[in-house]
């Protein structure tokens, strides 16, 4: 079993910055991709950023150039640095970790951290 603990959400003015963190703990065998998804009010959950174990990174178009995802494999932690935040970035952000054990894929989700961008 893997637990994910997120931190770093909050209220920020447009143009501001926030840094989200997600630490994985528990019976961690082999971690694959780590990512951040977000769900705005009344909308479906969407991918914001994803980083693979190879280091390959994928960003949703609207966050390119503003968000930076990174991971610390030694700490089993993924980060999302969010700069130049816009009101449309307001959402609950969920951490996702893909882990493998004996060839079986497991998806783990954090509890969500709320990000509000407003003046």
Rosetta blueprint (number, residue, H / E / L):
1 X L
2 X E
3 X E
4 X E
5 X E
6 X E
7 X E
8 X L
9 X L
10 X E
11 X E
12 X E
13 X L
14 X L
15 X L
16 X L
17 X L
18 X E
19 X E
20 X E
21 X E
22 X E
23 X E
24 X E
25 X E
26 X E
27 X L
28 X L
29 X L
30 X E
31 X E
32 X E
33 X E
34 X E
35 X E
36 X E
37 X E
38 X E
39 X E
40 X L
41 X L
42 X L
43 X L
44 X L
45 X L
46 X E
47 X E
48 X E
49 X E
50 X E
51 X E
52 X L
53 X L
54 X L
55 X L
56 X L
57 X E
58 X E
59 X E
60 X L
61 X H
62 X H
63 X H
64 X L
65 X L
66 X L
67 X E
68 X E
69 X E
70 X E
71 X E
72 X E
73 X H
74 X H
75 X H
76 X L
77 X E
78 X E
79 X E
80 X E
81 X E
82 X E
83 X L
84 X L
85 X L
86 X L
87 X H
88 X H
89 X H
90 X L
91 X E
92 X E
93 X E
94 X E
95 X E
96 X E
97 X E
98 X E
99 X E
100 X E
101 X E
102 X L
103 X L
104 X E
105 X E
106 X E
107 X E
108 X E
109 X E
110 X L
111 X L
112 X L
113 X E
114 X E
115 X E
116 X E
117 X E
118 X L
119 X L
